[in-house]
Amino acid sequence: MFCLKGKRTYKMREELIIVDEKDKEIGSGEKMQVHKDGKLHRAFSIFVFNSKNELLLQKRAKIKYHSGGLWTNTCCGHPRVGEETIDAALRRLKEEVGFDCPLKETFNFIYKAKLDNNLFEHEFDHVFIGKHDQDPIPNPEEVEDWKWIDLKDLLKDVKCNPQNYTHWFNVSIEKVVCSL
């Protein structure tokens, strides 16, 4: 998150919610430090489908702090301290892809993965599904590219080319499809 102060732009400190295996809040920590330490923290992943049952994928901007240039679900992020997860999901959907739509939480899961830049994702991930038929207006600081994709084609590509997708996407996509 960036703020203007006078003519200078500076990055605000972002705090993540540290949780236990039951998603009970047990503290908070600075975003980059939490990812360096691999602490379990609350997150969300949003999967938006159109009326043709195609999934809106985004390719993460290369400038992202991890997993840049990889394809992933429509939007993902972390709630702020004191923010409900659904409210954070709706906020980030608008910030990343430029639209909003109703979201329904369908399941959650925990995963841990070593990422690039000596970082770890260790997340209690809440998965939301939405429906929307208009194309996104992506934030270029977040999204390098996007596409609507048929689920059969997507599942085939994920199986053949898992390295082109984020870890959490590879872990969750089949369960998302089964929940539809």
N, C-alpha and C positions, 0 to 999 in steps of 0.2 A: 504494500500500500504506500502510495506516495502522497506527500502533502507539500503545498507551496508555502513558503515563509519568506516574505519579501520577494526577491527574485530567485531564491535558491530552492531547489527541489531536494528533499531528503526522504529517506525510507524510514517509515515508522516501525518500531519494534512490534513484531507479531507474536502473540502468546498462543500456544496450543493447549488444549485440555488433555491432561494426562489421566488415563483411566485404568481400571483393573480389568480382568477378563470378563466381568459382567457389565462393563460399561459404566461402572460407578466412578464418578469424578474423584480423583485422589490428589490433584494438584494441577499446576500449569508449568510451562517452560517455554523459553524462547524457541521459535520455530527451527532455526538452523541447528541449535544445540540439541533439541529433541531428536532431530534426524541424524545427527552425528552419534548420539548416545544410543539410538535405537529404542527409545522409550515408547511403550504402548500409548497411543493417543487416538482421540476421536476424529473420525473423518467421514466423508460421504462420497458416493459415486452416483451420478445421475445418468440414466439411459433414456433418451427421448426417441420415440418412434413416431412415424407419420402414419397416415391412414392406409398406406400400402404395406404397412408392417416393416418398413425399412428403418434401420437404426442410424441416427445421426452420429457419425464419428468425427473426432477432431484429431489433428496431428499437432502435438504440443510444440509450441515455439521453441526453437533451438536455444533461446536465451533463458529458458526455465532453469531453475537450480538443480533439477534432476530430470532424467527421462526425456530430455529435449529431442525433438525430431521423431518421436514414436507416436503411433496411432493409439487412441484410447477412446473411452466412452465420451458421451456428449460433454460432460463437465464433472469436475471433482474438486474437493477442497476440504477445508477444516472449519468448524464453527469457532467463533471467538469465545473467550471466557464470558459467561453470562448469556450467551446466545443459544437459543434452541436450534437443534440440528436442522429441522425443516426450514426455519427462517434463514439459516446460513445457506442451505441448498438453493433456496429461491433467490437469495442475494447474489450468489456466485453464478447462477445460471444467467442472470441479467448481465453481470459484469463480464463474463467470459464469452457468451455467444449472443448476447443482445436481445434476448426475448425471455418471456416468462410463460409458464403453463402450469396447470395443476400437477402436483407430484404426489405419489403414493409410495410409502416405504413398504418394500416387499420382503426383505430379509436383511440380515447383517452377517458379517464374518470377520474373523481375525486372520491376518497374515503378517509375515515378516520376510523381508527381502533385502539383500545387499544390493545397493544401486551404484551408479556411477558417482564420481566425486567423493568417495569414501563416506557415503551416506547410507542410512537404512530407512526403510519404511517398515514400521511396526504399527499397524493400524487396526482399530476396531471400526470397521467400515460399514456404514449404513447405506443400503442401496435403495435408491428411489427410481421409479419409472414414471414417465410422463408421455403425453401425446401432444403433437404439434405438427402442423403442416406447412409452415412457412420456413424459408431458408434462414439460416442464422446471419447475424451481423457481427462477426467475430472480432474480439479485441486482439490486435496484432501482437501485443505483448504476451498474450496467452496462447493464441492459436495461429499456427503457421498455415494450415489447410483444413478443409473439412469435406465430407461427402455423406450422402445418404447411401446405405448399402443394404442389399437383400441379405437376410439372415443366413440362408444356405451358402451363398458366396462368402460371407464373412466367416462362418465356422470352418469352411474348407481352407480359407487363407490363414486363419489363426492356427490351424493344425499344421499346415505346411510351412508357415513363416512366423512362428511365435516371437522371434527376435524383433519383428517389426512393431510389436505391441507392448504396452506397459505391463509390468508384472501383475498389478491388481486386475487389469482387464483380462489377461489370460486366466487368472484364478477364478474370476466371477462370471464370464460370459455364458458358459453353459448353464449355470444356475439361473441366470437372468432369463435365458430362452425358455427354460423349463417352467419359470414362474408366470409366463405370459398366458 
